[in-house]
Amino acid sequence: MKKLISLIGLVGLSLIMSLGLSVSQTAASSVSSSSLNNEVTPLANSRYIVHHELFNGEVSPPKTYYYSDSLGYSGTLKLEWYIYSAYENKTSATYAGTVSCSGICAMSQPTFE
């Protein structure tokens, strides 16, 4: 009788353990596929930004540009180059640099603005 109870207990314990592992694996895969839409969202506290700015007329653009976005990243970008278009009467400037986020913020896909 003791052997039968021990055997039932052992089978029950192994069943509970295998069911628990199965539930954990299912929960982990459903979180990654439904919440993230099968895309990995890396986290970081800084990222490299390239930003384009247009100015009216033939001007010398400022040497720096303060960048801030909706993800929480902000910082000062440096002027990389600029060019004047007489046809459009506009000066196009390109700023670049590393901006930071207080804490850990999600990184979106790289975009050029």
Secondary structure, 3 states (H helix, E strand, C coil): CHHHHHHHHHHHHHHHHHHHHHHHHHHHHHHHHHHCCCCCCCEEEEEEEEEEEEEECCCCCCCEEEEECCCCEEEEEEEEEEEEECCCCEEEEEEEEEEEEEEEEECCCCCCC
